[in-house]
Amino acid sequence: MSTPQNTIAIVYDYDQTLSPSYMQDEVVFPAFGIKSEIFWRRCSELVRDHGYDNELAYMKVLLDQLEMVRPTNEELKKLGSKLNFYQGLPEMFEEFRGGEGLLTAEHVAHGITVVHYIISSGLKVLIDGSRLAPYVRAIFGCEYATDSEGRITFPKRVISHTQKTQFLFRINKGFLDMSQDVNDHMDPEIRPIPFPNMIYVGDGPTDVPCCTVIRKTEDRRLRFIIPTIRSASVSRNVISFPRMPTASDTSRRPIIGRTRTCGCCSSRWWKKRRIAWSNNGSSQSRPARSARRSIEN
């Protein structure tokens, strides 16, 4: 028996996407007297000279720097309340919650809902303590294990830019509990959030793997481009919903807005020619076939 697939999932990167700064620089370093330049230089040395993954490098250096004053996860979570975001946040999420101006009566009649997820290579516990947490269904990020006193001791979960794609599949299958095996088979018709209903919002090359997974999905029934948060001066109407397709409507046309979703799109053809397909399916302009092909290959 199929599952209703009427949920739209908007999945966000965090650093430089929802926030103009890196969370470590913003709240962790000032709290523990860590010098940013020395910290990131040491991380670069581990990556360059010892072959560390970037995320493991920063988690190791942070543990080294905090050797004498290992905080608890609860203390780190409290620091998350000091995180700042781009203008319009978290008010944008409040508008989604209320639905006014974003979900039309027709969307509501079809049972359409919008949910939010964050997949970050930063520290999950900081985002858990932020003002964004109440609006997000699930937050995925790097985590530390703790000792008997609750102090951080060792990386428990590391999420690199390629490993982020695993969590897209978790969202797709509804496997939000880390004890659930994301590799377990699930028929497409019973997955709660199919990939065509996902929107990924990122800021650069580290988001390319997730963008690739989303873009490779065939027969996209819903496609939106959300103006990059950093360029949005107001929070209202940052998303444009298309006409809801009926069961007999197979001509589901994408609606492409005015701005990019990630660096890979803007660097090749996005800035050259923009797509603006209206709700009635008319196309105002399209990039050349060769340009589109260069992105897909």
N, C-alpha and C positions, 0 to 999 in steps of 0.2 A: 504494500500500500504506500502510495507516495505521500510525502510530507509537504504542507503548504510552504512555498518558497517565496514569501512576500516580505522578507526582511532585507533591507539595504544596509550593508556594513561599510562604514567609512573607517579605514585603517590608517593611522598616522605614525610616521616617524616622530621623534621628539626633538632632539637637539637640532637647532637651525630650521626646524619646521614649525613647531608650536612655540618654541622659545628662541630668542635671538642669540642666546649664549649657550655654552656648554654647562651642564648642571654641576659638574665638579668645580669649575672655575667660579660659578656663581655662589654656591653655598657651602661646599665641602672645604675648599682651600681656605677661605677666610675663617671658618670655624676652628680649624686646627693649625693655622699658621703655616700652611704649605705654600711655597713659592711656585707659581704656575709655570714659569719659564723653565726652572730646574726640573720640575715634575715631568713635563712633556718632552724635554730633551732626553731624560732618562728612558722614557717610554720608547722614543725613537731609536735609541741605542740598542735596546733589547730586540726591537723588530729588525733593525739593520744588521747588527753584529751577532745576534744569537737566534734569529729565525722565529721569534715569538709572533703569535697572532696579535694584532693590535689590541683587541679587547683583553686578552690575557695579560698583555704587557701593562696596561693601565691598572688592572686589578691587582697585579703583583706589586707594582710601584706604590700603589695606595696602601697596601698592607705594610710594605717596608717603611713608608713614611709615618704610619700610625703605630709602629711597633710598641712604643711606650705608652700609648693612650688608645688602645683598641676600643672603639665605640661599640655599642650594641646596635642591632638593627632598629630598635625603637628610638634610639637617639638620632640615627640617620633619618628616620622617618619624620621626626620633628623638624629637621632641617628642610625637608621638602616643602614645608609651609611657606618658606621664604622664596621659592622659585617664582620667577616672573615670566610672563608670556607676551606674545605679540598683541598689539592693540586689537580689541574685539574678543579676546578670550579672558575668562571662560564664558562671556556673555553669549557667544555664538551657540554653545552647547545648551544654554538655557532656552534659546529660541527653538532649538530642535525639540527640547522637552515639551515646550508649550505647543509647538506646531504651527503657531500663527504665522502666516505668510510663507511657510515652507512646505507643509503638507496641505494639499487642497482637499476639498470634500470628497472628490473622486478618489484620491489616494486613500483616505480614511475608509471609504466605502469598500475598497478592495483589500482592506486590512494591512496596508503598507505601513511599516514601521522602520525607523532609522536607529541603528545602534552604532556605538563608537568603540574602537579598540586602539591601543597604542602598542607598537612593537619597537623597542629601543635597544640599542647597544649600551646605553647608559645604565644607571643603577635603578632597578625596579622600586626599591624601597623609598627612594626620593620622590618618585612620581606618585607612589601610594600615599605619601603625606602631603601632596600638593592639592591646590584648589580644583584641579581637573578631575581628580579621582572619583568624586561622586557622579560624574557624568559619563564615565567610561565603564563598559561592561567588563572588560578584562584588560590588564596591563601585563605585558611581557617584557622582561628586561634581565640584565645580569644580576646575579644574586650571590651573597656570601653565606656559607654555613657558619654556625656559631659553636662556641665551646659550652661547657657546663654552666658558665657564668653569663652566657648570652652574648659574648663578645665575638666579633667577626674573626674568623680564623683562616678560611680557605674558600676559593671560588666554588660555589655550588652549581651555578648555571651561567654559562657564557653564551651570549648571542652575538654572532658576527653578522656582517651584512648579507652573507649567503645563507646563514642559518635562520635568518628572519623568515625565509620562505616556508620553513616548517610550520611556523605559527599561522601563516595564511591557510594552510591545510587544517590546522586545528580549528580555526574559525569556520572554515568550510564544513567540517564534520561535526562541529559542536563539542570537540574534545578539549575543553578549556582546563580540565584537571590534568596536571602533569603526570599523574599516575596512569592515565589512559594512553594506550599505544596508538600514536597517530598513523601508524602503518597498517592498522587493522582495516580490512576491506569494508567499504560502505558503498552501496549502490548510489549512483548520482541522484536518482529521483527522491531519495530519502535524506539527502544532506540538507541541513537546515538553511545554510547560506551558500548557494552555488556561486562559483567564481564570477559569472556574469553580473551578479548583484553586488560585487565588491568594488570599492573605490579606494585606491591607495594614494596617499598624499605624502610626498617626500620632497627633498630639497637638492639632491645631488647624486654623484656616482655611487655612493654606498647604498642607494635605494634602487639601483638598476636591477638587481636580481628579483626583487619583489615586483617591480614594474613589468619585468619580462614575463613572470608567471601570469600576471593579470592580462597582459597584452596577448599572450599566446592562446587565451581561452577563445574558443570558436563560438560563433552565434551569440555575441554579447547582446543581452536583452536590455541592459541598462548601461549607459556610459555617460559620465559627467566629468567635466574638468572643473576643479575647484580653484578659484584664484588663490595663488600662493599667499599664505597667511601674512607673510611679511609685507606684502604689497596691498593688503586690504585695509583701507582707512576706516571702514565701518564694518559692522558684523552682519547687518541685515542682508538677506537674500544672497548669501555667498554661494548658494547652490541653485542650480536651475533644473527643475524636474521636468521631464518630458511628459507628453500626453501619455496616460496609462494605456498600454496596449490591451486589447481585448483578447479572448481566447482564440479568436479567428484571425487576429492580426499577426501576420508573420513578417511584416515590413518594419522591423524595429530599428529605427535609425538613431545613430549616436548623436548626441548634442555636444558640441565642442565649444567651450567658452573662449575667453580672451587670453588666458595665461597658461603657462606650462605646468606640468605636474612633476617633472624631474629633468635633470640636466641632459639625459640622453635624448629626450625629445627636442629640447630647444636647440641643441648644438647642431642638428643636421637640417631639419626642414621646418620645424615648428614656427620659427620666427620669419621664415621666408613667405609662407602662405598659410593662412589660418583657415580652419574649417568652421563654418557657422551654419549648421543644419537646423532648420527651424522645427517647431513642433508638428507642422503639417507635412514634414518630409522634404521640403524644398531645399536644394543645396545652393548656397551662394558662391562657394569656391571650394576647390579641393586641391591638395598637392598633387604633383605629377606622380604617375605610377612608380617611376624609378626612385623618386624621393621616398615614397612609402616603403618600397622594397628595401631600401638601404637601412631603414630602421628595423625591419623585421628580421633581416639576415644577421 
